[in-house]
């Protein structure tokens, strides 16, 4: 998943990855193989990964894109305030890649 994200975004993009805390180590190992540097790690035990978007008042779309060892991996697209159409357009363009 990380490799596909890196290949389809501009250099310097920030990818927010939402996952369960039990898989933190696997995510760090996989991330280090693809990215030049990891910016930050924040673990928040919350089932809904769109809470931050709701608090900020921005549109967010979660897409189920891949599976790893039988577990689903999702990708979240977030946009700017009033950027709903942009978020939907980006999600529609990315979904066929997976």
N, C-alpha and C positions, 0 to 999 in steps of 0.2 A: 504494500500500500504506500509506504513512504517513497519508494522509488517512483511510482506513478505520480504521486503528488509533486515531487521535485521536477519531474520531466515536463509537467504540464502547468507550471507556474513560473513567473518571472524570478530571476535571481534576487535574493534578498527577501522573498515573501516569508511571512510568518504563518506557520501551520499550527492551528490549535488542535490537539488530539485529545479526545475524550475517551476515557476507558475506566474500567474498574480497577481499584487499587491493587487487587491481587495480581494484575498483569503488568504492574509498573516496571519491573525488571526487564521483561521481554520487550516492552516498548522502548526502553532506554537502549538496550542492545541493538534493536532493529534501527532505531533512529541514528545511532552513532555510525552505522554502516553507510548511511546515505547522506546525512547532513554534515556540513563543515563544522558546525557548532550547534549546541543545544542552548536555547536562551534561558529557559526557566522550567521548573517543574512544580506544579501545584496540584495537590491531591485534595479533592473535595468529594466526600462521600454523599453524593446526591444522584438519585436514579435518573433524573431528567437533565440531560446535558444542554438544554436550551434555556436554563434558568438565567444565566448571565445575559442572554439576549433580551429576555423579558425585563430584567431589571434595568437594562440600558435603553429599552424601547426601540430596539432594532430588529429587523426581520432575520430569522434564521430557519434554515431548512436542513434536516438531517436525512442523509441518503444511505441506505444499506448497500454498500458497494462490493464488499469482498467477504471471504471467510478464511480463517486461519485455524487449522486444527479443529474444524467443525464449529468454531465460534464466529459469530458475525462481527464484521468490522464496519463501522460507519464513517461517513464523512459529513461534516457540518459546514454549510455555506452560510456566512453571515454578511450582511450588507450594512449600509449607512441608514440613518433615520430616513424614512420615506423611500427607501430603496427596494421595496418589495418586488417590483417588476425586474430590477437588475438581479436580485437574488434568484428569482425563478428562472431567468434567462441563463444565468451561470449554471444553475443546477441542471437545467435541460441540456446544456452543452456538455456537461461533465458526465452525466449518467451513461451515455453510450460508450464512454471510454472503459467502463467497467463491465 
